[in-house]
Amino acid sequence: MENRIGSIVAFIPVRGGSKSIPLKNIRLINGRPLVYWTLDAAAGCREVDKVVVSTDSDEIRKVVEKYDSDKIIIIDRSEEVSTDIASTESVMLEFAGKYDFENIILVQATSPLLTEGDISGGIEKFRQEGIDSVLSVVRQKRFIWSESSDKAYAANYDPLKRPRRQEFEGFLVENGAFYITSRKRLLDTRCRISGNIGLYEMPEETYFEIDEPSDWIIAEGLLKNSRKDKPGLKDKVQKIKCLLTDSDGVLTDGGMYYSENGDELKKFNTKDGMGFKLIKEKGFITGIITGENVEIVRRRAQKMKLDLVYLGVHDKMKAIDEICTKLNLKYDEIAYIGDDINDLEVIKNVGFGCTVSDAMQCVKEAADYVARLNGGQGAVREVVELILNVRSSGYGL
């Protein structure tokens, strides 16, 4: 087939005939066309070779053409797959029948909270051995009931042992943000997912898809509080040469664990270790600055091969000044991730101050970027992906 367009393709179908919200895919939300938010995520993802926008609308085409990325290809969508009853699969199949590629990521334009990190995470899951397809989900902690004849029963919990929310695992629900499969499987099964299916869990607030006017109001409010709506961050991230982080509450979940012998234990996340590896490979300086002075943190830093390890630090800005002098760095060339009040001064002064989702509120208010993950759950990896995506493509914020 001549129309070879890459290995991994993000496919965004945007029809002009929405009944609930006319031309919703290009209607402004937080000052930008709705489709631009998902274009940010798809074009900003390093693993994606091309972003294909399929549309039947000249108005949508003109708006997408103004989005500045050489990754984007706009293709026509035939009348047969542009009706109210046409399935998304029919649009995908039309595209797959005309173009050659290995894998396809269906991205829904109605999910503006999707990030390039989510798509990268989905691709990472898709590449795991034994996984044929991946879809995005959110965890819902709701108590579900069903009715049978004249009887009602709880579907996912025991009413006699009602769990507390923090102890309730809940259930996973499709949020419609993205689906990943191979071109071969799509053509063979005529379905967006098949075979052994993997799940990529996104934050709970990404549950909302924009299908009705009420959804628009909710999504716009969530966008205002997300890092996607903060101006000037691209310029800040472009300057970064050094990534530093606190330990407890950032690299760990902040919990205090002890063995039977009274030894202090800590729970680290392997995703953060990979994050440091990825950013070091790009030539960034890495390190830990923490108020703790325990051997387990030193050993973790050595295993991750960090360049700088500052333990037992009470004045973190003093450590920052020492690092700047030693390595000829400026404040605006440093990114720092912290979670508590002893990190506040550093977060306010460095070029890219970051924090985790479960940080102190005052820290979250001061930070340039609040990760969507909690400490110890891969928040450092999230920040790394953000920095690398912005530096490599100019997108991602």
C-alpha positions in Angstrom: 0.0 0.0 0.0 1.4 3.4 -1.0 -0.2 5.6 1.7 2.3 4.7 4.4 2.0 7.3 7.2 4.0 5.8 10.1 3.9 3.1 12.8 1.7 4.6 15.5 -1.1 6.9 14.4 -3.5 8.9 16.5 -6.9 9.1 14.9 -9.3 11.8 15.8 -12.8 11.7 14.1 -14.6 15.1 14.2 -18.0 15.2 12.6 -19.7 18.5 11.9 -23.2 17.4 12.5 -23.5 17.2 16.3 -27.1 17.6 17.3 -26.7 18.4 21.0 -24.0 21.1 20.6 -23.7 22.2 16.9 -20.1 22.2 15.7 -19.0 21.4 19.2 -15.6 20.1 18.2 -14.5 23.6 17.2 -16.6 25.5 19.7 -14.3 27.5 22.1 -13.7 26.1 25.5 -11.4 28.1 27.8 -10.6 30.3 24.8 -9.6 27.5 22.4 -11.5 25.1 20.0 -12.4 21.9 21.8 -10.4 19.7 19.4 -7.2 21.7 20.1 -7.0 20.2 23.6 -6.8 16.6 22.3 -4.5 17.7 19.5 -2.2 19.0 22.2 -2.1 15.5 23.7 -1.8 13.6 20.5 0.8 15.9 18.8 2.7 16.2 22.0 3.1 12.5 22.5 6.6 11.5 21.4 5.6 8.0 20.4 2.9 9.1 18.0 4.2 9.5 14.4 1.1 11.2 12.8 -2.1 12.6 14.0 -5.0 12.1 11.6 -8.1 14.2 11.8 -11.0 12.8 9.9 -13.8 15.3 9.2 -16.8 15.9 6.9 -16.8 19.7 7.7 -15.0 22.5 5.8 -15.3 24.7 8.9 -13.6 22.1 11.1 -10.9 21.6 8.5 -10.1 25.3 8.4 -9.8 25.5 12.2 -7.6 22.4 12.4 -5.4 23.7 9.6 -4.6 26.7 11.9 -3.2 24.4 14.6 0.6 24.5 14.1 2.0 21.0 13.9 3.6 19.1 11.1 2.4 15.9 12.7 -1.2 16.5 11.7 -2.9 15.2 8.5 -6.5 16.1 7.7 -8.5 13.6 5.7 -12.0 13.7 4.3 -14.8 11.6 5.8 -17.3 10.2 3.4 -21.0 10.8 3.6 -21.6 7.1 4.4 -19.7 7.3 7.7 -20.9 10.8 8.6 -24.5 10.1 9.4 -26.0 10.2 12.9 -26.2 6.4 13.0 -22.7 5.7 11.6 -20.4 4.0 14.1 -16.9 5.3 15.1 -15.6 1.9 13.9 -17.0 2.6 10.4 -14.9 5.8 10.2 -11.8 4.0 11.5 -12.3 1.2 9.0 -12.6 3.7 6.1 -9.3 5.2 7.2 -7.6 1.8 7.7 -8.7 0.7 4.3 -6.9 3.6 2.6 -3.7 4.1 4.7 -0.9 1.9 5.9 0.3 1.9 9.5 1.0 -0.5 12.3 -1.1 0.7 15.3 -4.0 3.1 15.8 -5.0 5.2 18.8 -8.6 6.3 18.6 -8.7 9.7 20.4 -12.0 11.3 21.2 -12.1 15.1 20.7 -14.7 15.2 23.5 -12.1 14.4 26.2 -10.2 17.7 26.6 -8.5 16.6 29.9 -6.5 13.9 28.0 -2.8 14.6 28.2 0.2 13.4 26.2 1.3 11.5 29.3 -1.9 9.5 29.3 -1.3 8.5 25.7 2.3 7.6 26.4 1.1 5.5 29.4 -1.4 3.8 27.2 1.2 2.9 24.6 3.5 1.6 27.3 0.7 -0.7 28.4 0.0 -1.7 24.8 3.6 -2.8 24.4 3.5 -5.2 27.3 3.7 -8.9 26.3 0.3 -10.5 25.8 -1.7 -7.2 25.4 -3.6 -6.8 22.1 -5.6 -3.7 22.8 -5.8 -0.9 25.4 -8.6 1.4 26.6 -8.7 4.3 29.0 -10.7 4.0 32.2 -11.4 5.8 35.4 -12.1 4.4 38.9 -15.6 5.2 40.2 -16.3 4.8 43.9 -20.0 4.5 43.7 -22.4 2.0 45.2 -24.3 0.4 42.3 -27.8 -1.1 42.6 -29.9 -3.2 40.2 -33.5 -4.3 40.0 -34.9 -7.7 39.2 -38.7 -8.0 39.1 -39.8 -6.2 42.3 -36.5 -6.7 44.0 -33.4 -4.4 44.3 -29.9 -5.6 45.1 -26.5 -4.1 45.5 -24.3 -5.0 42.6 -20.8 -4.2 43.9 -20.9 -4.2 47.7 -22.5 -5.7 50.8 -25.0 -3.3 52.4 -24.4 -5.0 55.7 -20.7 -4.2 55.5 -20.8 -0.9 53.8 -17.1 0.1 53.1 -15.7 3.5 53.8 -14.8 5.3 50.6 -11.0 5.2 51.2 -11.3 1.4 51.7 -13.5 0.9 48.7 -11.8 -0.2 45.5 -14.8 0.8 43.4 -15.0 -0.3 39.7 -13.5 0.8 36.4 -15.5 2.6 33.8 -14.6 3.6 30.2 -14.1 7.3 30.0 -13.9 7.3 26.1 -10.6 9.2 26.0 -8.6 6.7 23.9 -8.5 3.2 22.6 -5.4 1.5 21.1 -5.2 -1.5 18.8 -3.3 -2.7 15.7 -4.5 -2.0 12.2 -4.6 -5.8 11.5 -6.9 -6.4 14.5 -9.1 -3.5 13.6 -9.6 -4.8 10.0 -10.0 -8.5 11.2 -12.5 -7.8 14.0 -14.0 -4.5 12.8 -13.8 -3.4 16.4 -11.7 -0.8 18.2 -10.6 -3.3 20.9 -10.2 -7.0 20.8 -8.1 -9.9 22.0 -6.4 -9.5 25.4 -7.4 -6.1 26.6 -5.3 -3.9 28.9 -6.6 -1.0 30.9 -5.0 2.4 31.4 -6.4 4.2 34.5 -6.8 8.0 34.3 -7.8 10.4 37.1 -11.4 10.3 38.2 -12.2 13.8 36.9 -11.5 12.7 33.3 -14.7 10.7 33.5 -16.6 13.6 31.8 -17.0 13.5 28.0 -18.6 16.5 26.4 -21.9 15.2 24.9 -24.4 17.6 26.4 -24.4 21.3 27.3 -24.2 20.4 31.0 -21.0 18.4 30.3 -19.5 21.5 28.7 -19.9 23.5 31.9 -18.3 20.8 34.0 -15.4 20.2 31.6 -14.7 24.0 31.3 -14.5 24.3 35.1 -12.1 21.3 35.3 -9.9 22.8 32.6 -9.6 26.0 34.5 -8.0 24.1 37.4 -5.8 21.9 35.2 -2.2 22.5 34.2 -3.5 22.7 30.6 -4.8 26.2 31.2 -1.7 27.8 32.8 -0.1 30.4 30.4 3.7 30.6 29.9 4.6 27.1 31.1 6.1 26.1 27.8 8.7 28.8 28.0 9.6 27.8 31.5 10.0 24.2 30.7 12.1 24.9 27.7 14.8 26.4 30.0 15.1 23.4 32.4 18.4 21.7 32.7 18.1 20.1 36.1 15.4 18.1 37.9 15.4 17.9 41.7 12.9 16.4 44.0 12.0 15.9 47.6 11.8 12.3 48.9 9.0 11.6 51.4 5.6 12.4 50.0 7.0 12.7 46.4 9.2 9.6 45.7 7.2 7.8 48.4 3.6 7.9 49.6 4.6 9.7 52.8 3.7 6.6 54.9 5.9 5.4 57.7 6.4 1.6 57.6 8.4 -0.4 60.2 9.6 -4.0 60.1 9.2 -6.4 63.1 12.8 -5.4 64.1 11.8 -1.7 64.1 13.7 -0.9 60.9 12.1 2.0 58.9 10.8 1.0 55.5 9.8 3.1 52.5 7.7 2.4 49.4 9.2 3.8 46.2 7.7 3.6 42.7 9.6 2.0 39.8 7.9 4.4 37.4 9.8 7.3 39.0 13.1 5.4 38.7 12.4 5.0 35.0 11.5 8.7 34.8 14.9 9.7 36.1 16.6 7.3 33.7 14.8 8.8 30.8 15.6 12.4 31.7 19.3 11.6 32.5 19.6 10.0 29.1 18.7 13.4 27.6 21.5 15.1 29.5 19.6 16.6 32.5 21.1 16.8 35.9 19.1 14.9 38.6 19.0 14.9 42.3 17.2 14.6 45.7 17.1 17.3 48.4 15.4 16.1 51.5 15.2 16.9 55.2 15.6 13.2 56.0 18.9 11.6 56.7 18.3 7.9 56.3 20.4 5.3 54.5 17.4 3.9 52.6 17.0 7.2 50.7 20.7 7.3 49.9 20.6 3.7 48.5 17.5 4.5 46.4 19.3 7.6 45.0 22.4 5.4 44.2 20.3 2.8 42.4 18.7 5.5 40.3 22.2 6.9 39.6 21.2 10.5 40.6 23.9 13.2 40.2 23.1 15.0 43.5 22.0 13.7 46.9 21.4 16.2 49.7 20.2 14.5 52.9 19.3 16.1 56.3 18.8 19.5 54.7 16.9 22.1 56.8 17.3 25.0 54.4 16.5 23.8 50.9 17.1 27.2 49.2 20.6 27.1 50.6 21.1 23.8 48.9 19.7 25.2 45.7 22.2 28.1 45.9 25.0 25.7 46.4 24.0 23.6 43.4 23.7 26.7 41.2 27.2 27.9 42.2 28.7 24.4 41.8 27.1 23.7 38.4 26.8 27.2 37.0 23.0 27.0 36.9 20.4 29.7 37.2 17.1 29.3 39.2 15.1 29.3 36.0 17.0 26.3 34.8 15.9 24.1 37.7 12.7 22.1 38.1 11.8 21.0 41.6 9.1 18.7 42.9 8.0 19.0 46.6 4.9 18.5 48.7 5.1 20.3 52.0 5.8 23.7 53.5 9.5 23.1 53.7 9.5 22.9 49.9 7.5 26.1 49.4 10.3 28.6 49.1 12.1 26.4 46.5 8.9 25.9 44.5 8.3 29.6 44.4 11.9 30.5 43.3 12.9 27.8 40.7 12.0 28.0 37.1 9.5 25.2 37.2 8.0 24.4 40.6 6.0 21.3 40.8 4.0 19.3 43.3 2.0 16.2 43.7 -1.8 15.7 43.8 -2.0 15.1 47.5 0.4 17.9 48.5 -0.5 20.6 51.1 -2.9 23.1 49.6 -0.6 26.1 50.0 2.1 24.2 48.0 -0.4 23.4 45.2 -1.4 27.0 45.0 2.2 28.1 44.6 3.3 25.4 42.1 3.6 25.9 38.4 2.4 22.4 37.8 0.3 20.0 40.0 0.7 16.4 39.0 -2.4 14.4 38.7 -0.8 11.5 40.6 -0.1 11.3 44.3 3.3 11.0 45.8 4.8 7.5 45.4 2.4 6.7 42.6 4.5 7.9 39.6 4.2 11.7 39.9 7.9 12.2 39.2 7.6 10.2 36.0 4.6 12.4 35.1 6.7 15.5 35.4 9.5 13.9 33.5 7.2 13.0 30.6 5.9 16.5 30.6 9.3 18.1 30.4 10.6 15.7 27.7 7.5 16.1 25.6 7.6 19.9 25.7 11.3 20.0 25.0 11.1 17.6 22.1 8.0 18.8 20.3 7.0 22.2 21.7 3.6 20.7 22.7 2.3 19.2 25.9 1.0 22.2 27.9 
